[in-house]
Amino acid sequence: MENSKKIGIFNNKGGVAKTTSVINLAYSFQKKDKNVLVVDCDTQENCFSFFMTGRNSSSILPTDYERISHTTWERYSNLTEKEKSGFDYILFDLPPTVSDEVRLIIRNFDVVYVPTILGEFEISGLKRVTEEIHKQGVKLGGVFVTMYQQQNDAEIIEEFRKILQDRLMKTVIPYSKTVRESQKAGLPIEAYFIEKNVPQTKNAWKIVNAYESLADEIMGGCN
């Protein structure tokens, strides 16, 4: 297997769907026959708890999905290069802060993607985030919009495009009330829809299709 692609999902602002994006990107990657390791770097360990199938002393833990494994940053730090090389993609869920520890973690990545919601304060906040990524000598893969609602956000997303230009990714993740429901059920959104027999209509599955597109866009950028 070629060297694993180490991908950070980071924004110093909370509530922008970082953990949601990591979970659903991992699910999309494994659907494409990729082996994925999810690394929770946040002390709250929301991502780690989501995938937990039983605590043990192993550095790499299995999940309910054959091609997805998970761990914490502390455990990941003790992995050998051989253990890491068993994965096509390693996804890192970072805490919403810029600290010395976070800077140190970022330096380990090949590329960082920044999720953001749309708002005037977010525009100024993104400048600090992207500058920080650059300072650590890591490639910015792009910024992607989450929780998009066309009736409210159509105008401001065009403002984002003017400012960010090609740094703003093509894929936009729409708002969906089922995100919280799927998290309560402990399932990625698509797995939740399948379990609940949600009809594959365009509107209902829009968020699933968006994460599929985002995975494709990231995979294309990593090649």
C-alpha positions in Angstrom: 0.0 0.0 0.0 1.2 3.5 -0.8 1.9 6.0 2.0 -1.3 6.8 4.0 -2.8 10.3 3.3 -3.0 12.2 6.5 -6.0 14.6 6.4 -6.8 17.1 9.1 -10.3 18.5 9.5 -9.8 21.8 11.4 -11.4 25.1 12.3 -10.8 27.1 15.5 -14.5 27.8 15.6 -16.9 25.2 17.2 -20.2 24.2 15.8 -19.1 23.9 12.1 -19.7 20.2 11.8 -16.0 19.0 12.1 -16.8 15.8 13.8 -19.9 15.2 11.7 -17.8 15.6 8.6 -15.0 13.2 9.8 -17.6 10.5 10.6 -19.4 10.8 7.3 -16.2 11.2 5.2 -14.8 8.0 6.8 -18.0 6.2 5.9 -17.8 7.5 2.3 -14.2 6.5 2.0 -14.8 3.0 3.2 -17.7 2.6 0.7 -15.0 3.3 -2.0 -13.0 0.3 -0.7 -10.5 2.5 1.2 -9.2 1.6 4.7 -9.6 4.5 7.0 -8.3 5.3 10.5 -10.1 8.1 12.4 -8.0 9.9 15.0 -9.8 11.9 17.6 -7.5 14.8 18.7 -10.1 16.5 20.9 -10.1 15.9 24.7 -13.9 15.7 24.5 -13.4 12.5 22.4 -16.8 12.9 20.7 -15.6 11.1 17.6 -13.9 8.4 19.6 -17.0 7.7 21.6 -19.2 7.7 18.5 -17.2 4.8 17.0 -16.6 2.9 20.3 -17.5 -0.7 20.2 -15.8 -1.7 23.4 -12.8 -0.4 25.3 -9.6 -2.3 25.2 -5.9 -1.6 25.5 -5.2 -1.8 21.7 -3.8 1.4 20.0 -6.1 0.8 17.0 -9.7 -0.1 17.7 -12.3 -1.6 15.4 -15.7 -0.1 14.6 -18.9 -1.6 13.3 -17.5 -0.9 9.7 -15.0 -3.3 8.4 -12.8 -0.7 6.7 -13.0 1.9 9.5 -10.8 1.8 12.6 -10.3 4.6 15.2 -8.1 5.8 17.9 -7.1 8.9 19.9 -4.2 11.2 19.3 -2.3 9.8 22.3 -2.6 6.3 21.1 -1.9 7.3 17.5 1.4 8.9 18.6 2.6 5.4 19.7 1.8 3.7 16.4 4.6 2.4 14.2 4.9 3.5 10.6 4.1 0.0 9.6 0.8 0.2 11.5 -0.1 3.5 10.0 0.7 2.3 6.5 -2.2 -0.2 6.7 -4.6 2.7 5.9 -5.3 4.5 2.7 -6.6 7.6 4.6 -6.0 8.8 8.2 -8.6 11.4 9.2 -7.9 13.7 12.2 -10.7 15.4 14.1 -9.1 18.5 15.7 -10.4 20.6 18.6 -11.8 24.1 17.9 -8.7 26.0 19.2 -5.3 27.1 18.1 -2.9 26.0 20.8 0.7 24.9 20.8 -0.5 21.2 20.9 -2.8 21.7 18.0 0.0 23.4 16.0 2.2 20.4 16.7 -0.5 18.0 15.6 -1.1 19.9 12.4 2.5 19.5 11.3 2.0 15.8 11.0 -0.6 16.2 8.2 -0.3 16.1 4.4 -3.3 18.4 4.0 -5.9 20.2 6.0 -9.5 20.9 5.1 -11.5 23.6 6.8 -15.3 23.2 7.4 -17.2 26.5 7.9 -20.7 27.8 8.2 -21.7 31.0 6.4 -21.6 34.3 8.3 -19.8 37.6 8.4 -17.7 36.6 11.4 -16.7 33.4 9.8 -15.1 35.2 6.9 -12.6 37.0 9.2 -12.1 33.9 11.3 -11.1 31.8 8.2 -8.2 34.2 7.5 -6.6 33.3 10.9 -7.2 29.6 10.4 -5.7 29.4 6.9 -2.8 31.6 7.9 -2.1 29.2 10.8 -2.1 26.2 8.6 0.3 27.9 6.2 2.6 28.8 9.2 2.9 25.1 10.0 4.0 24.3 6.5 1.0 22.2 5.6 -1.1 22.3 2.5 -4.6 23.8 2.7 -6.8 21.4 0.7 -9.7 23.8 0.7 -12.6 25.2 2.7 -16.0 23.6 2.5 -19.4 25.0 3.6 -21.6 23.0 6.0 -25.2 23.4 7.2 -26.0 25.3 4.0 -29.6 26.6 3.6 -30.2 28.1 0.2 -33.1 30.4 1.3 -30.7 32.1 3.8 -27.3 31.6 2.5 -27.4 32.0 -1.3 -26.2 35.6 -1.2 -23.4 35.2 1.3 -21.9 32.1 -0.3 -21.2 34.2 -3.4 -19.3 36.6 -1.1 -17.3 33.7 0.3 -16.5 32.7 -3.3 -15.2 36.1 -4.2 -12.9 36.2 -1.1 -11.7 32.6 -1.1 -11.8 32.0 -4.8 -10.4 28.5 -5.7 -9.8 27.8 -2.0 -13.6 27.3 -1.6 -14.5 23.7 -2.6 -17.2 22.9 -5.0 -19.1 20.6 -2.6 -21.5 22.3 -0.3 -23.0 20.3 2.7 -26.7 21.1 3.2 -28.4 21.5 6.5 -30.3 18.4 7.6 -32.2 17.9 10.8 -31.4 14.2 10.5 -27.7 14.8 11.5 -28.6 15.0 15.1 -30.9 12.0 14.9 -28.2 9.9 13.3 -25.7 10.9 15.9 -28.1 9.9 18.7 -28.4 6.5 17.0 -24.6 6.2 16.8 -24.7 5.9 13.0 -23.3 7.8 10.0 -26.1 9.5 8.1 -26.3 7.1 5.3 -26.3 4.1 7.6 -29.0 5.7 9.6 -31.1 6.3 6.5 -30.7 2.7 5.5 -31.7 1.4 8.9 -34.8 3.7 8.9 -35.7 2.8 5.3 -35.6 6.5 4.3 -36.6 6.6 0.6 -33.8 7.7 -1.7 -35.4 10.9 -2.8 -33.3 13.8 -4.0 -34.1 16.0 -1.0 -33.9 13.4 1.7 -30.6 12.0 0.6 -29.1 15.4 -0.4 -26.7 15.4 2.5 -25.6 11.8 1.9 -24.9 12.7 -1.8 -23.0 15.8 -0.7 -20.6 13.9 1.6 -20.1 11.4 -1.2 -19.1 14.3 -3.5 -16.9 15.8 -0.8 -15.1 12.5 -0.4 -14.5 12.3 -4.2 -13.2 15.9 -4.2 -10.8 15.2 -1.3 -9.6 12.0 -2.9 -9.0 13.8 -6.1 -7.0 16.5 -4.3 -4.9 13.9 -2.5 -3.8 12.1 -5.7 
